[in-house]
């Protein structure tokens, strides 16, 4: 098994991030908890935008998760989509393609809320197709 736990920026580049921080995000997403705004701001350098976590890590399901860091006036918020988690055998390529398609659409937020509303780059989609599959763990 290839182990991967990375977060990608709107340009398709892996952001150098502490693995412990990424594991915290993974755990929050798996358990449907709120993400820490300060944690996401720390990882992204406080730049609003859409980011994609790709993980295939021991004792967790493989996943593609979109994380959105937003700022309106002085109010920060962070959202995530958890449909790309390969929790059971019902998760298949067709479902993953729907998640990728949704992630690749440009967002319709104004620049005051999000610096870069661009959708997920093709390079990140290719990696997600290689990595995010159901497996027994």
C-alpha positions, -999 to +999 in steps of 0.1 A: +000+000+000+012+035-009+008+058+020-002+094+012-014+122+034-011+156+016-031+187+011-031+205-022-035+242-030-055+257-060-023+255-081-021+217-076+009+219-053+013+199-021+015+222+008+043+214+033+023+206+064+029+188+096+015+152+093+000+155+128-020+185+116-032+166+086-041+136+108-062+160+130-081+171+099-086+135+087-099+125+121-123+155+123-137+147+088-141+110+096-160+118+128-180+147+113-165+173+137-158+209+131-124+218+117-102+242+136-100+275+117-066+282+133-053+248+122-064+253+086-051+289+086-018+276+099-015+250+071-026+273+043-007+304+054-040+321+061-049+323+024-086+319+016-093+293-010-102+258-018-078+230-007-079+192-012-068+166+012-059+132-003-052+104+021-045+067+021-033+062+056-032+032+080-064+025+100-084+051+081-104+050+049-089+065+018-103+099+011-105+130-010-118+160+010-123+195-002-116+221+025-127+257+020-112+285+040-133+317+038-133+352+052-161+376+052-153+410+067-133+399+098-151+366+102-133+334+092-150+301+085-139+267+073-160+241+055-154+207+042-171+181+020-169+145+032-185+126+003-151+114-010-144+090+019-141+054+008-157+040+040-173+009+025-175-013-006-203+009-020-177+036-027-167+030-063-151+048-092-184+063-103-190+079-069-154+092-068-159+107-103-189+126-091-169+140-061-140+149-084-164+166-108-179+187-080-145+196-067-134+207-102-162+232-107-153+268-100-170+283-069-193+312-072-180+332-041-170+368-045-133+378-041-139+394-007-147+359+007-123+337-012-091+347-030-092+319-055-125+301-062-109+278-089-118+242-090-095+213-082-066+211-108-064+180-131-031+169-114-049+165-081-078+147-097-054+122-113-038+115-080-072+111-063-082+085-090-050+066-082-053+067-044-089+070-032-103+035-033-121+013-008-099-012+010-104-032+041-082-020+069 
